Amino acid sequence: MKRYIIQVGTVTYAIKARDILRRKGFKVKIERKTSENSRGCGYVIVLQGNAAAALEILRENGVKTLGLTEEN
C-alpha cells in the first residue's frame, strides 16, 4: 500500500492532524523528517489511505499543510 507524506508547518499541526485523521479512521503516524530541502518544522504525517480525502478533512479543520509526497 502506498504511503503519503503530508508536510506541516509546526509539530502542533502534526499532532492535531494525526488526532483528527485517526478519529476519521485513517491509519496515520507522526515522523521526524529532516533534510536540507524540507519545508516546515521537520515533522510530517505519514498516511495510508485516501490522501485527497485526508487533505480535505485537514483543510476543513483548519490544519495548514505545506505539501504532499507519495512513497511506494
PyRosetta script that sets phi, psi and omega in degrees:
from pyrosetta import init, pose_from_sequence

init()
pose = pose_from_sequence("MKRYIIQVGTVTYAIKARDILRRKGFKVKIERKTSENSRGCGYVIVLQGNAAAALEILRENGVKTLGLTEEN")
pose.set_psi(1, 141.4)
pose.set_omega(1, -179.3)
pose.set_phi(2, -72.2)
pose.set_psi(2, 147.1)
pose.set_omega(2, 174.8)
pose.set_phi(3, -109.9)
pose.set_psi(3, 141.0)
pose.set_omega(3, 177.4)
pose.set_phi(4, -116.7)
pose.set_psi(4, 139.2)
pose.set_omega(4, 179.5)
pose.set_phi(5, -110.4)
pose.set_psi(5, 118.7)
pose.set_omega(5, 178.0)
pose.set_phi(6, -106.0)
pose.set_psi(6, 119.5)
pose.set_omega(6, 179.3)
pose.set_phi(7, -87.2)
pose.set_psi(7, 136.8)
pose.set_omega(7, 178.3)
pose.set_phi(8, -127.1)
pose.set_psi(8, 165.1)
pose.set_omega(8, -174.0)
pose.set_phi(9, -83.3)
pose.set_psi(9, -27.2)
pose.set_omega(9, -177.5)
pose.set_phi(10, -141.3)
pose.set_psi(10, 159.9)
pose.set_omega(10, 176.7)
pose.set_phi(11, -65.3)
pose.set_psi(11, -28.9)
pose.set_omega(11, 177.0)
pose.set_phi(12, -63.2)
pose.set_psi(12, -43.3)
pose.set_omega(12, 175.8)
pose.set_phi(13, -64.5)
pose.set_psi(13, -36.0)
pose.set_omega(13, 178.8)
pose.set_phi(14, -62.5)
pose.set_psi(14, -45.6)
pose.set_omega(14, 179.7)
pose.set_phi(15, -65.7)
pose.set_psi(15, -44.9)
pose.set_omega(15, 179.2)
pose.set_phi(16, -60.8)
pose.set_psi(16, -44.9)
pose.set_omega(16, 179.9)
pose.set_phi(17, -62.3)
pose.set_psi(17, -45.1)
pose.set_omega(17, 178.7)
pose.set_phi(18, -57.3)
pose.set_psi(18, -47.6)
pose.set_omega(18, -176.9)
pose.set_phi(19, -65.2)
pose.set_psi(19, -43.2)
pose.set_omega(19, 179.2)
pose.set_phi(20, -62.4)
pose.set_psi(20, -47.9)
pose.set_omega(20, -176.8)
pose.set_phi(21, -68.1)
pose.set_psi(21, -35.6)
pose.set_omega(21, 176.3)
pose.set_phi(22, -63.2)
pose.set_psi(22, -40.8)
pose.set_omega(22, 178.3)
pose.set_phi(23, -63.4)
pose.set_psi(23, -26.6)
pose.set_omega(23, 178.9)
pose.set_phi(24, -90.0)
pose.set_psi(24, 2.5)
pose.set_omega(24, 174.7)
pose.set_phi(25, 96.1)
pose.set_psi(25, 6.9)
pose.set_omega(25, 178.8)
pose.set_phi(26, -82.8)
pose.set_psi(26, 149.2)
pose.set_omega(26, 173.0)
pose.set_phi(27, -92.8)
pose.set_psi(27, 108.6)
pose.set_omega(27, -175.5)
pose.set_phi(28, -137.2)
pose.set_psi(28, 156.9)
pose.set_omega(28, 172.5)
pose.set_phi(29, -151.1)
pose.set_psi(29, 163.4)
pose.set_omega(29, 177.7)
pose.set_phi(30, -101.0)
pose.set_psi(30, 136.5)
pose.set_omega(30, 175.3)
pose.set_phi(31, -132.0)
pose.set_psi(31, 155.0)
pose.set_omega(31, 175.7)
pose.set_phi(32, -94.8)
pose.set_psi(32, 119.3)
pose.set_omega(32, 178.5)
pose.set_phi(33, -121.4)
pose.set_psi(33, 114.6)
pose.set_omega(33, 177.6)
pose.set_phi(34, -118.4)
pose.set_psi(34, 130.7)
pose.set_omega(34, 173.5)
pose.set_phi(35, -159.3)
pose.set_psi(35, 162.2)
pose.set_omega(35, -176.9)
pose.set_phi(36, -66.1)
pose.set_psi(36, -27.4)
pose.set_omega(36, -178.1)
pose.set_phi(37, -103.2)
pose.set_psi(37, 15.7)
pose.set_omega(37, 178.4)
pose.set_phi(38, -79.0)
pose.set_psi(38, 152.6)
pose.set_omega(38, 178.5)
pose.set_phi(39, -109.5)
pose.set_psi(39, 154.0)
pose.set_omega(39, 175.9)
pose.set_phi(40, 83.7)
pose.set_psi(40, -154.6)
pose.set_omega(40, -171.4)
pose.set_phi(41, -83.9)
pose.set_psi(41, -13.7)
pose.set_omega(41, -176.9)
pose.set_phi(42, 102.1)
pose.set_psi(42, -12.0)
pose.set_omega(42, 175.2)
pose.set_phi(43, -95.1)
pose.set_psi(43, 139.7)
pose.set_omega(43, -179.5)
pose.set_phi(44, -131.5)
pose.set_psi(44, 162.0)
pose.set_omega(44, 173.7)
pose.set_phi(45, -100.5)
pose.set_psi(45, 127.2)
pose.set_omega(45, 176.3)
pose.set_phi(46, -103.4)
pose.set_psi(46, 123.7)
pose.set_omega(46, -170.1)
pose.set_phi(47, -125.7)
pose.set_psi(47, 138.8)
pose.set_omega(47, 168.0)
pose.set_phi(48, -117.1)
pose.set_psi(48, 125.4)
pose.set_omega(48, -178.5)
pose.set_phi(49, 135.6)
pose.set_psi(49, -157.1)
pose.set_omega(49, -176.2)
pose.set_phi(50, -80.2)
pose.set_psi(50, 103.2)
pose.set_omega(50, -176.7)
pose.set_phi(51, -66.5)
pose.set_psi(51, -39.0)
pose.set_omega(51, -179.0)
pose.set_phi(52, -62.8)
pose.set_psi(52, -43.5)
pose.set_omega(52, 178.4)
pose.set_phi(53, -65.2)
pose.set_psi(53, -40.2)
pose.set_omega(53, 179.7)
pose.set_phi(54, -63.6)
pose.set_psi(54, -44.2)
pose.set_omega(54, 178.7)
pose.set_phi(55, -62.5)
pose.set_psi(55, -38.5)
pose.set_omega(55, 178.3)
pose.set_phi(56, -65.2)
pose.set_psi(56, -43.1)
pose.set_omega(56, 177.6)
pose.set_phi(57, -60.7)
pose.set_psi(57, -44.2)
pose.set_omega(57, 179.6)
pose.set_phi(58, -63.9)
pose.set_psi(58, -42.6)
pose.set_omega(58, 179.2)
pose.set_phi(59, -61.3)
pose.set_psi(59, -44.2)
pose.set_omega(59, 179.8)
pose.set_phi(60, -63.0)
pose.set_psi(60, -26.4)
pose.set_omega(60, -178.4)
pose.set_phi(61, -100.4)
pose.set_psi(61, 12.1)
pose.set_omega(61, 173.8)
pose.set_phi(62, 77.2)
pose.set_psi(62, 20.1)
pose.set_omega(62, 177.8)
pose.set_phi(63, -92.8)
pose.set_psi(63, 118.2)
pose.set_omega(63, -179.5)
pose.set_phi(64, -82.9)
pose.set_psi(64, 129.6)
pose.set_omega(64, 177.7)
pose.set_phi(65, -112.9)
pose.set_psi(65, 152.4)
pose.set_omega(65, -176.9)
pose.set_phi(66, -108.3)
pose.set_psi(66, -14.8)
pose.set_omega(66, -178.7)
pose.set_phi(67, 172.4)
pose.set_psi(67, 166.2)
pose.set_omega(67, 179.6)
pose.set_phi(68, -138.6)
pose.set_psi(68, 129.8)
pose.set_omega(68, 173.7)
pose.set_phi(69, -128.3)
pose.set_psi(69, 158.9)
pose.set_omega(69, -177.2)
pose.set_phi(70, -115.6)
pose.set_psi(70, 136.0)
pose.set_omega(70, 174.4)
pose.set_phi(71, -121.0)
pose.set_psi(71, 146.1)
pose.set_omega(71, 176.7)
pose.set_phi(72, -89.9)
pose.dump_pdb("model.pdb")
